[in-house]
Amino acid sequence: MLRVGLYTKFPKPQYVLALHDTNAVPTGKVSWRAGTLLAGADSVDITVRGVGGHAEAPQAVKDPIVIALEIVLALQTVVSREMDPQVPTVVTVGTFHAGTKNNIIPDEAKLQLTVRTMNPQHREKVLASIARIVNGIAAAVGVPADRAPMIEVSPDHVPATVNDPELTRRVAGALERALGKENVLAGEPVMAMRISVCMRSKSRSRRQHVLAWGGRSGEIETGEGKRHSAARAAFE
């Protein structure tokens, strides 16, 4: 929307409010959190290059499948041994593709990772650790320099969603008045990410924003007999 001129066609908002449904919150209730709510996300593609050959002569090759398996196992230590255990971090290998036939050792294996972090400093540390592990394992087994792994971090990075504390408390108060305190819950950080929050981070001027979770129903009946959406209640 920004690329097609959202803020040239419409007035720039002072703040942005968002409500996302979730089955983790009971129907008719809303969950909020000041500060970091959702993780930032990166997609990492790794091509592990070896030297292929016939399966009957494994001593004559550099097997990318074995190398990639070592990498997958070593990547599990990034979170468990390198990151602060009090700061949520995720490194997941989502795909592993290699080979075309049972008697051929392929030239390469491909891994696809998702990385979730809560702040820019941890993001840089995790990505650096991934590169160090991948290149180190390939070098340790004797992969030639011209066949070193290729690591590509997608440019479509989504930063963490950080709710403005002051605005969040204001919205929470409005929600409590509209829905009742028993229907407004304090939430915890989630390792999911939301692309919509990039509207704030990619715009030139930083705007306050709040993202809250809504139960599956979307609307509930209030004591006065009116039906209020959670989004509308924040403005009343």
C-alpha positions as semicolon CSV with decimal commas, in nm:
position;residue;x (nm);y (nm);z (nm)
1;M;0,000;0,000;0,000
2;L;0,286;0,235;0,075
3;R;0,441;0,176;-0,269
4;V;0,120;0,279;-0,445
5;G;0,092;0,602;-0,248
6;L;-0,122;0,528;0,057
7;Y;-0,012;0,842;0,242
8;T;-0,037;1,064;-0,064
9;K;-0,398;0,965;-0,129
10;F;-0,516;0,974;0,233
11;P;-0,421;1,181;0,541
12;K;-0,137;1,038;0,751
13;P;-0,272;0,890;1,077
14;Q;-0,147;0,991;1,421
15;Y;-0,158;0,629;1,533
16;V;-0,254;0,285;1,400
17;L;-0,478;0,034;1,578
18;A;-0,505;-0,329;1,469
19;L;-0,710;-0,624;1,593
20;H;-0,631;-0,982;1,490
21;D;-0,848;-1,280;1,576
22;T;-0,692;-1,582;1,744
23;N;-0,814;-1,912;1,886
24;A;-0,572;-1,863;2,179
25;V;-0,811;-1,605;2,328
26;P;-1,162;-1,708;2,440
27;T;-1,450;-1,583;2,229
28;G;-1,571;-1,242;2,338
29;K;-1,243;-1,142;2,501
30;V;-0,951;-0,925;2,389
31;S;-0,583;-0,966;2,478
32;W;-0,325;-0,684;2,478
33;R;0,040;-0,630;2,567
34;A;0,253;-0,317;2,594
35;G;0,597;-0,342;2,434
36;T;0,711;-0,632;2,216
37;L;0,417;-0,850;2,115
38;L;0,521;-1,032;1,796
39;A;0,859;-1,152;1,675
40;G;1,051;-1,024;1,378
41;A;1,094;-1,278;1,098
42;D;1,358;-1,369;0,841
43;S;1,368;-1,637;0,574
44;V;1,711;-1,790;0,509
45;D;1,794;-2,012;0,210
46;I;2,108;-2,223;0,231
47;T;2,259;-2,416;-0,059
48;V;2,511;-2,669;0,071
49;R;2,746;-2,747;-0,216
50;G;2,957;-3,060;-0,221
51;V;3,120;-3,276;-0,486
52;G;2,882;-3,539;-0,615
53;G;2,948;-3,881;-0,759
54;H;2,840;-4,244;-0,763
55;A;2,706;-4,387;-0,440
56;E;2,936;-4,688;-0,466
57;A;3,242;-4,463;-0,413
58;P;3,159;-4,222;-0,125
59;Q;3,528;-4,177;-0,049
60;A;3,569;-3,987;-0,376
61;V;3,303;-3,723;-0,305
62;K;3,205;-3,451;-0,059
63;D;2,855;-3,557;0,030
64;P;2,631;-3,248;0,066
65;I;2,357;-3,453;0,234
66;V;2,584;-3,553;0,522
67;I;2,718;-3,198;0,545
68;A;2,366;-3,052;0,550
69;L;2,260;-3,299;0,820
70;E;2,548;-3,183;1,039
71;I;2,443;-2,824;0,976
72;V;2,082;-2,893;1,075
73;L;2,193;-3,046;1,405
74;A;2,446;-2,772;1,479
75;L;2,188;-2,499;1,414
76;Q;1,991;-2,628;1,713
77;T;2,266;-2,492;1,938
78;V;2,219;-2,132;1,820
79;V;1,915;-2,088;2,045
80;S;2,009;-2,334;2,321
81;R;2,373;-2,231;2,369
82;E;2,430;-1,888;2,217
83;M;2,120;-1,682;2,292
84;D;1,995;-1,539;2,620
85;P;1,733;-1,793;2,739
86;Q;1,521;-1,506;2,873
87;V;1,474;-1,359;2,525
88;P;1,255;-1,573;2,294
89;T;1,435;-1,686;1,977
90;V;1,350;-1,944;1,709
91;V;1,561;-2,106;1,437
92;T;1,363;-2,366;1,242
93;V;1,472;-2,568;0,939
94;G;1,151;-2,594;0,740
95;T;1,268;-2,776;0,426
96;F;1,553;-3,008;0,327
97;H;1,585;-3,108;-0,038
98;A;1,863;-3,310;-0,200
99;G;1,927;-3,578;-0,459
100;T;1,741;-3,732;-0,750
101;K;1,823;-4,105;-0,738
102;N;1,913;-4,369;-0,482
103;N;2,259;-4,450;-0,625
104;I;2,381;-4,094;-0,690
105;I;2,540;-3,862;-0,436
106;P;2,421;-3,516;-0,542
107;D;2,623;-3,200;-0,589
108;E;2,415;-2,994;-0,349
109;A;2,149;-2,992;-0,079
110;K;1,909;-2,707;-0,006
111;L;1,780;-2,592;0,332
112;Q;1,517;-2,329;0,405
113;L;1,501;-2,171;0,750
114;T;1,275;-1,935;0,937
115;V;1,430;-1,715;1,204
116;R;1,227;-1,534;1,469
117;T;1,382;-1,271;1,697
118;M;1,258;-0,998;1,929
119;N;1,503;-0,715;1,857
120;P;1,761;-0,606;1,595
121;Q;2,060;-0,699;1,812
122;H;1,948;-1,059;1,857
123;R;1,860;-1,080;1,489
124;E;2,213;-0,984;1,383
125;K;2,365;-1,228;1,630
126;V;2,149;-1,519;1,511
127;L;2,216;-1,454;1,142
128;A;2,590;-1,427;1,208
129;S;2,583;-1,755;1,403
130;I;2,405;-1,932;1,119
131;A;2,665;-1,813;0,867
132;R;2,953;-1,913;1,096
133;I;2,815;-2,263;1,157
134;V;2,729;-2,331;0,793
135;N;3,063;-2,215;0,656
136;G;3,260;-2,373;0,940
137;I;3,113;-2,720;0,894
138;A;3,164;-2,711;0,517
139;A;3,528;-2,608;0,564
140;A;3,585;-2,869;0,834
141;V;3,493;-3,157;0,602
142;G;3,713;-3,027;0,323
143;V;3,469;-2,862;0,084
144;P;3,676;-2,656;-0,164
145;A;3,654;-2,278;-0,126
146;D;3,491;-2,244;-0,467
147;R;3,215;-2,480;-0,346
148;A;3,149;-2,301;-0,017
149;P;2,783;-2,285;0,089
150;M;2,560;-2,007;-0,042
151;I;2,352;-1,829;0,223
152;E;2,075;-1,593;0,120
153;V;1,873;-1,389;0,370
154;S;1,549;-1,272;0,211
155;P;1,519;-0,891;0,182
156;D;1,158;-0,919;0,299
157;H;1,251;-0,894;0,667
158;V;0,957;-0,826;0,899
159;P;1,059;-0,640;1,216
160;A;0,917;-0,723;1,558
161;T;0,583;-0,568;1,652
162;V;0,643;-0,333;1,945
163;N;0,326;-0,180;2,084
164;D;0,360;0,178;2,205
165;P;0,327;0,147;2,587
166;E;0,134;0,471;2,647
167;L;-0,110;0,417;2,361
168;T;-0,152;0,051;2,458
169;R;-0,260;0,143;2,811
170;R;-0,501;0,401;2,668
171;V;-0,656;0,143;2,434
172;A;-0,672;-0,118;2,712
173;G;-0,865;0,126;2,930
174;A;-1,110;0,199;2,651
175;L;-1,159;-0,173;2,589
176;E;-1,223;-0,236;2,958
177;R;-1,489;0,036;2,967
178;A;-1,661;-0,102;2,657
179;L;-1,628;-0,475;2,714
180;G;-1,580;-0,507;3,089
181;K;-1,254;-0,573;3,272
182;E;-1,323;-0,946;3,281
183;N;-1,311;-0,954;2,900
184;V;-0,980;-0,768;2,857
185;L;-0,673;-0,982;2,927
186;A;-0,302;-0,910;2,958
187;G;-0,115;-1,114;2,697
188;E;0,234;-1,257;2,643
189;P;0,479;-1,224;2,351
190;V;0,416;-1,457;2,055
191;M;0,675;-1,580;1,803
192;A;0,435;-1,523;1,514
193;M;0,481;-1,218;1,291
194;R;0,245;-0,982;1,111
195;I;0,333;-0,813;0,781
196;S;0,083;-0,532;0,842
197;V;0,304;-0,374;1,109
198;C;0,561;-0,288;0,841
199;M;0,337;0,004;0,749
200;R;0,481;0,179;1,053
201;S;0,844;0,076;1,027
202;K;0,881;0,151;0,655
203;S;0,714;0,492;0,664
204;R;0,941;0,791;0,711
205;S;0,769;0,924;1,021
206;R;0,724;0,684;1,310
207;R;0,366;0,651;1,432
208;Q;0,235;0,502;1,751
209;H;0,060;0,173;1,700
210;V;-0,112;-0,104;1,895
211;L;-0,196;-0,459;1,788
212;A;-0,436;-0,656;2,009
213;W;-0,571;-1,011;1,989
214;G;-0,947;-1,066;1,966
215;G;-1,143;-1,383;2,042
216;R;-1,296;-1,558;1,743
217;S;-1,637;-1,391;1,782
218;G;-1,529;-1,033;1,699
219;E;-1,834;-0,879;1,871
220;I;-2,005;-0,929;2,207
221;E;-2,321;-0,796;2,374
222;T;-2,247;-0,528;2,636
223;G;-2,451;-0,457;2,947
224;E;-2,629;-0,167;2,775
225;G;-2,753;-0,400;2,503
226;K;-2,530;-0,247;2,237
227;R;-2,298;-0,443;2,012
228;H;-1,946;-0,302;2,002
229;S;-1,657;-0,419;1,792
230;A;-1,330;-0,413;1,984
231;A;-1,179;-0,178;1,729
232;R;-1,461;0,078;1,770
233;A;-1,447;0,059;2,149
234;A;-1,094;0,197;2,148
235;F;-1,219;0,527;2,006
236;E;-1,514;0,577;2,243
